[in-house]
Amino acid sequence: MSSKTANKKCAGCALDLLTLEQLKCNTCFLRYHFECINTSKRKFKEISQDFKSSWVCPTCRSKVPKGDNSNTPVRYTGTTSEVSPTTHVTLRRANPSTTTQSARDFSLDDVKELIQEAMDDLLDKMERRMTKVVETKTKEIFSEINDIKDSISYLNAQHEDIQKQLQLRCDQVEKLTEENGILKSTIKDLGNRLNIMEQHSRLCNLEVQCIPEHKNENLLNVMVQIAKVTGHNLQEGDVHKCTRIAKINPENKRPRSVVVKFSNPRVRDTFMANVIQYNKKHRDNKLNTSHIGIAGEKKPIYVVDHLIPETKRLHALARDKAKQLQYKFVWVKNGRIFMRKTESSEHIMIRDFSQLESLS
């Protein structure tokens, strides 16, 4: 191997010397990586420049003799002047105590150096291993963090989508609520109109209550008899229809009411007015079953407006409210309900249930 090549490659591992952290043998001039001579990086940094310039590699160090016997004396009987220059002389050993102490000093230093190098090597290996473990764990942690970031990003996107959908649903609910309010108002208005139209269709009708029922009864003759008693000149042609209607409450023991449809509102109003005037004039003997030819116990007969079911319920509640608040008068005229607390007070027209509840 040429010197040029040797200078470029490590004599220990035969790899290229690409770093300045190397040692050059002062004997053979070969170069070594500091790792190839069992020296740690820390130990290499602590080596002085003088030591580096006089350093001898392990190969050259092994070639040096262990001792020097050139001055070994030989046994002779004469004086020292008689010894020829070529005579081999064996030197006596030095003081055993001194030799043992030098060997002991060298051995301790060598052991210390070996221990230090072992410790440095161990620390270096531990450092490299710990660095590798930390790097591995750091990569795993970063990978998990990236996964968590991806999960958070996904959840954030899902959350934003849910918020958008929720906002859309809220807008739809708000719109539907508004439309529902409009529809309720429209339905209420249409209901009121329908009630007015239905009540208007009953302008020619009267309802006669508490007439006893018989199997072969003639309701038209009953109405003619009532007209005669109250002083109304009722003709057969003035009544278009006369029939009983079903009970609202089937358990009620009162007879079914009779609905009479007159030819026109004028005849109906006249018939109603005559009944009212008769009852006022005969307070002790108001219109009852005896007036229509029914024997037995006298039972009152009531002639009222033919009201729609909604107005009937409102009229019943108005009567109960009047008793509770001590209103003196409650009456129905042309399908409308009126109340008056005293004879001198102003009358009140009851239009709906909410108005009735607000009375005091």
C-alpha positions as CSV (number, residue, x, y, z in Angstrom):
1,M,0.0,0.0,0.0
2,S,1.5,3.4,-1.0
3,S,1.9,6.2,1.5
4,K,-0.6,8.3,-0.4
5,T,-3.2,5.7,-0.1
6,A,-2.4,5.0,3.5
7,N,-2.8,8.7,4.3
8,K,-6.4,8.6,2.9
9,K,-7.6,5.5,4.6
10,C,-7.8,4.3,8.3
11,A,-5.2,1.6,9.1
12,G,-7.7,0.0,11.5
13,C,-10.9,-0.2,9.4
14,A,-9.5,0.6,5.9
15,L,-12.3,3.2,5.4
16,D,-11.7,6.7,4.1
17,L,-10.6,9.3,6.6
18,L,-13.2,12.0,6.0
19,T,-12.8,13.8,9.4
20,L,-10.1,15.6,11.2
21,E,-10.7,13.6,14.4
22,Q,-7.9,11.1,13.8
23,L,-4.5,10.1,15.2
24,K,-1.2,9.7,13.3
25,C,1.4,7.2,14.5
26,N,4.8,8.8,15.1
27,T,6.6,5.6,14.1
28,C,4.8,4.2,11.0
29,F,3.0,7.4,10.1
30,L,-0.3,5.5,9.6
31,R,-3.5,7.2,10.5
32,Y,-6.4,5.9,12.6
33,H,-10.0,6.9,13.4
34,F,-10.2,7.6,17.1
35,E,-13.0,5.0,17.4
36,C,-10.7,2.3,15.8
37,I,-8.2,2.6,18.7
38,N,-11.0,2.2,21.4
39,T,-11.0,5.9,22.3
40,S,-14.2,7.8,22.9
41,K,-15.0,11.2,21.4
42,R,-14.8,12.8,24.8
43,K,-11.4,11.2,25.5
44,F,-10.1,12.3,22.1
45,K,-11.0,15.9,22.8
46,E,-9.1,15.8,26.1
47,I,-5.8,14.5,24.5
48,S,-3.2,17.3,24.3
49,Q,-1.4,18.2,21.1
50,D,2.0,17.0,22.5
51,F,0.5,13.5,23.1
52,K,-0.9,13.4,19.6
53,S,2.5,14.4,18.0
54,S,4.3,11.6,20.0
55,W,1.5,9.0,19.8
56,V,2.5,5.4,18.7
57,C,0.0,3.0,17.3
58,P,-0.6,-0.4,19.0
59,T,1.2,-2.2,16.2
60,C,4.4,-0.3,16.6
61,R,4.1,-0.3,20.4
62,S,4.0,-4.1,20.3
63,K,7.4,-4.3,18.4
64,V,9.3,-2.4,21.1
65,P,11.3,-4.8,23.4
66,K,10.0,-5.2,26.9
67,G,13.5,-4.6,28.6
68,D,17.1,-3.6,27.8
69,N,19.9,-6.1,28.5
70,S,22.8,-4.4,26.6
71,N,24.5,-3.5,29.9
72,T,24.1,-7.0,31.4
73,P,27.4,-7.7,33.3
74,V,29.2,-11.0,33.2
75,R,30.9,-12.8,36.1
76,Y,34.6,-12.1,36.3
77,T,37.3,-12.1,38.9
78,G,39.3,-9.2,37.8
79,T,38.7,-5.5,37.8
80,T,36.4,-3.6,35.6
81,S,39.1,-2.3,33.5
82,E,39.8,-5.8,32.2
83,V,36.4,-6.2,30.7
84,S,36.5,-5.9,26.9
85,P,33.9,-3.7,25.1
86,T,32.4,-6.7,23.5
87,T,31.8,-8.5,26.7
88,H,28.1,-9.0,27.5
89,V,27.4,-7.9,31.0
90,T,24.2,-8.7,32.8
91,L,22.9,-6.0,35.1
92,R,21.5,-6.9,38.4
93,R,17.9,-6.3,39.0
94,A,17.0,-3.2,40.7
95,N,15.4,-3.1,44.2
96,P,12.4,-5.4,44.1
97,S,10.4,-2.9,46.2
98,T,11.1,-0.2,43.6
99,T,10.3,-2.4,40.6
100,T,7.0,-3.6,42.3
101,Q,6.0,0.0,43.1
102,S,6.6,1.1,39.4
103,A,4.7,-1.8,38.1
104,R,1.9,-1.1,40.5
105,D,1.8,2.6,39.5
106,F,1.6,1.7,35.9
107,S,-1.0,-0.9,36.4
108,L,-3.3,1.5,38.4
109,D,-3.0,4.2,35.8
110,D,-3.6,1.7,33.1
111,V,-6.7,0.3,34.9
112,K,-7.9,3.8,35.5
113,E,-7.5,4.6,31.9
114,L,-9.2,1.4,30.8
115,I,-12.1,2.1,33.3
116,Q,-12.4,5.7,32.0
117,E,-12.4,4.5,28.4
118,A,-14.9,1.8,29.2
119,M,-17.1,4.4,31.0
120,D,-16.7,6.8,28.1
121,D,-17.5,4.1,25.6
122,L,-20.5,3.0,27.7
123,L,-21.7,6.6,28.1
124,D,-21.3,7.1,24.3
125,K,-23.2,4.0,23.5
126,M,-25.9,4.9,26.0
127,E,-26.0,8.4,24.5
128,R,-26.4,7.0,21.0
129,R,-28.9,4.4,22.2
130,M,-30.9,7.0,24.1
131,T,-30.7,9.4,21.1
132,K,-32.0,6.6,18.9
133,V,-34.8,5.8,21.3
134,V,-35.7,9.4,21.7
135,E,-35.7,9.9,18.0
136,T,-37.9,6.8,17.5
137,K,-40.3,7.9,20.3
138,T,-40.3,11.5,18.9
139,K,-41.3,10.2,15.5
140,E,-44.1,8.1,17.0
141,I,-45.3,11.1,19.0
142,F,-45.2,13.4,16.0
143,S,-47.0,10.7,14.0
144,E,-49.7,10.5,16.7
145,I,-49.9,14.3,16.9
146,N,-50.4,14.4,13.1
147,D,-53.1,11.8,13.4
148,I,-54.7,13.8,16.2
149,K,-54.5,16.9,14.0
150,D,-56.1,15.1,11.1
151,S,-58.9,13.8,13.5
152,I,-59.4,17.3,14.9
153,S,-59.6,18.7,11.4
154,Y,-62.1,16.1,10.4
155,L,-64.2,16.7,13.5
156,N,-64.0,20.4,12.9
157,A,-65.2,20.0,9.3
158,Q,-68.0,17.7,10.6
159,H,-68.9,20.3,13.2
160,E,-69.0,23.1,10.7
161,D,-71.3,20.9,8.5
162,I,-73.5,20.2,11.4
163,Q,-73.6,23.9,12.3
164,K,-74.6,24.7,8.7
165,Q,-77.3,22.1,8.7
166,L,-78.5,23.2,12.1
167,Q,-78.7,26.8,11.0
168,L,-80.5,25.7,7.9
169,R,-83.0,23.7,10.0
170,C,-83.4,26.7,12.4
171,D,-84.2,28.9,9.4
172,Q,-86.7,26.4,8.1
173,V,-88.3,26.1,11.6
174,E,-88.5,29.8,11.9
175,K,-90.0,30.0,8.4
176,L,-92.5,27.2,9.2
177,T,-93.3,28.9,12.5
178,E,-94.1,32.1,10.7
179,E,-96.2,30.3,8.2
180,N,-97.9,28.3,10.9
181,G,-98.8,31.6,12.6
182,I,-100.2,32.9,9.4
183,L,-102.1,29.7,8.8
184,K,-103.6,29.7,12.3
185,S,-104.7,33.3,11.8
186,T,-106.2,32.4,8.4
187,I,-107.9,29.3,9.9
188,K,-109.3,31.4,12.7
189,D,-110.5,34.0,10.3
190,L,-112.0,31.4,8.0
191,G,-113.6,29.7,11.1
192,N,-115.2,33.0,12.2
193,R,-116.4,33.6,8.7
194,L,-117.8,30.1,8.5
195,N,-119.6,30.5,11.8
196,I,-121.1,33.8,10.6
197,M,-122.2,32.2,7.4
198,E,-123.6,29.2,9.2
199,Q,-125.4,31.4,11.7
200,H,-126.6,33.6,8.9
201,S,-128.1,30.5,7.3
202,R,-130.2,30.0,10.5
203,L,-131.8,33.4,10.5
204,C,-135.1,31.9,9.7
205,N,-134.8,29.2,12.4
206,L,-135.9,29.0,16.0
207,E,-135.2,26.3,18.6
208,V,-138.0,25.2,20.9
209,Q,-136.7,23.3,23.9
210,C,-138.3,21.0,26.5
211,I,-141.3,19.9,24.4
212,P,-142.1,16.3,25.6
213,E,-141.6,13.6,23.0
214,H,-144.4,11.3,21.8
215,K,-144.4,8.6,19.2
216,N,-147.2,10.0,17.0
217,E,-146.5,13.7,17.7
218,N,-147.3,16.4,15.1
219,L,-144.7,19.1,15.7
220,L,-146.4,21.5,13.2
221,N,-149.6,21.4,15.2
222,V,-147.6,22.1,18.3
223,M,-146.1,25.2,16.8
224,V,-149.5,26.4,15.6
225,Q,-150.8,25.9,19.2
226,I,-147.9,27.9,20.6
227,A,-148.6,30.7,18.1
228,K,-152.3,30.8,19.1
229,V,-151.3,31.0,22.8
230,T,-148.9,33.8,22.3
231,G,-151.2,35.7,19.9
232,H,-149.3,35.1,16.6
233,N,-151.3,34.5,13.4
234,L,-149.2,31.6,12.1
235,Q,-150.1,30.1,8.8
236,E,-149.1,26.6,7.7
237,G,-147.2,28.1,4.8
238,D,-145.1,30.2,7.2
239,V,-143.3,27.0,8.4
240,H,-141.0,25.3,5.9
241,K,-139.7,22.5,8.2
242,C,-140.2,21.4,11.8
243,T,-138.1,18.6,13.2
244,R,-136.2,17.3,16.3
245,I,-132.4,17.4,16.4
246,A,-129.9,15.1,18.2
247,K,-128.7,15.9,21.7
248,I,-125.2,17.2,22.2
249,N,-125.0,15.2,25.4
250,P,-126.8,11.8,24.9
251,E,-127.0,11.3,28.7
252,N,-129.1,14.5,29.1
253,K,-132.6,13.5,30.2
254,R,-134.2,16.5,28.6
255,P,-136.3,15.9,25.4
256,R,-134.7,16.6,22.1
257,S,-135.1,20.1,20.9
258,V,-137.3,21.1,18.0
259,V,-135.9,23.2,15.2
260,V,-138.5,25.2,13.3
261,K,-137.6,26.8,9.9
262,F,-139.9,29.7,9.0
263,S,-140.5,31.1,5.5
264,N,-138.6,34.3,6.2
265,P,-136.8,36.1,9.0
266,R,-139.7,38.5,9.6
267,V,-142.1,35.7,10.5
268,R,-139.5,34.2,12.7
269,D,-138.8,37.5,14.5
270,T,-142.5,38.1,15.0
271,F,-143.0,34.6,16.5
272,M,-140.1,35.1,18.8
273,A,-141.3,38.6,19.9
274,N,-144.8,37.3,20.7
275,V,-143.3,34.5,22.9
276,I,-141.2,37.1,24.8
277,Q,-144.1,39.4,25.3
278,Y,-146.3,36.6,26.5
279,N,-143.7,35.5,29.1
280,K,-143.4,39.1,30.3
281,K,-147.1,39.5,30.7
282,H,-147.6,36.1,32.4
283,R,-144.6,35.8,34.7
284,D,-146.5,33.4,36.9
285,N,-147.7,31.3,34.1
286,K,-145.1,31.4,31.3
287,L,-145.2,29.2,28.3
288,N,-145.4,25.6,29.4
289,T,-146.6,22.1,28.4
290,S,-150.2,22.8,29.5
291,H,-150.6,25.5,26.8
292,I,-150.0,22.9,24.0
293,G,-152.5,20.4,25.5
294,I,-150.2,18.1,27.4
295,A,-151.8,17.0,30.7
296,G,-149.9,16.4,33.9
297,E,-147.2,18.4,35.6
298,K,-146.5,21.8,34.0
299,K,-143.0,22.0,32.4
300,P,-141.6,25.2,30.9
301,I,-141.1,25.5,27.2
302,Y,-138.2,27.7,25.9
303,V,-138.1,29.4,22.5
304,V,-134.6,30.5,21.6
305,D,-132.4,31.3,18.6
306,H,-131.1,28.3,16.7
307,L,-127.4,28.8,17.5
308,I,-124.4,27.0,16.0
309,P,-122.5,24.6,18.4
310,E,-119.6,27.1,19.0
311,T,-122.0,29.8,20.0
312,K,-123.9,27.4,22.2
313,R,-120.8,26.6,24.2
314,L,-119.9,30.3,24.4
315,H,-123.5,31.0,25.6
316,A,-123.2,28.3,28.3
317,L,-119.9,29.6,29.6
318,A,-121.3,33.2,29.5
319,R,-124.2,32.1,31.8
320,D,-121.7,30.4,34.2
321,K,-119.5,33.5,34.2
322,A,-122.5,35.8,34.8
323,K,-123.4,33.8,37.9
324,Q,-119.8,33.9,39.1
325,L,-119.4,37.7,38.6
326,Q,-123.1,38.5,39.5
327,Y,-124.1,39.8,36.1
328,K,-127.8,40.3,36.0
329,F,-128.6,39.8,32.3
330,V,-127.4,37.4,29.6
331,W,-129.3,37.1,26.3
332,V,-128.9,36.1,22.7
333,K,-130.0,38.3,19.7
334,N,-129.5,37.5,16.1
335,G,-126.9,34.9,16.9
336,R,-124.9,37.2,19.2
337,I,-124.4,36.9,22.9
338,F,-124.8,39.9,25.2
339,M,-124.2,40.5,28.9
340,R,-125.2,43.3,31.3
341,K,-124.3,43.6,35.0
342,T,-127.1,45.9,36.0
343,E,-130.1,47.5,34.4
344,S,-128.3,50.8,34.1
345,S,-124.9,49.5,33.0
346,E,-123.8,49.3,29.3
347,H,-124.2,45.9,27.7
348,I,-121.2,43.8,26.5
349,M,-121.2,41.7,23.4
350,I,-119.2,38.5,23.9
351,R,-117.3,37.5,20.7
352,D,-115.0,34.7,21.9
353,F,-113.8,32.7,24.9
354,S,-110.7,35.0,25.5
355,Q,-113.0,38.0,26.0
356,L,-115.2,36.1,28.4
357,E,-112.1,35.1,30.5
358,S,-111.0,38.8,30.7
359,L,-114.3,39.9,32.3
360,S,-114.1,41.1,35.9
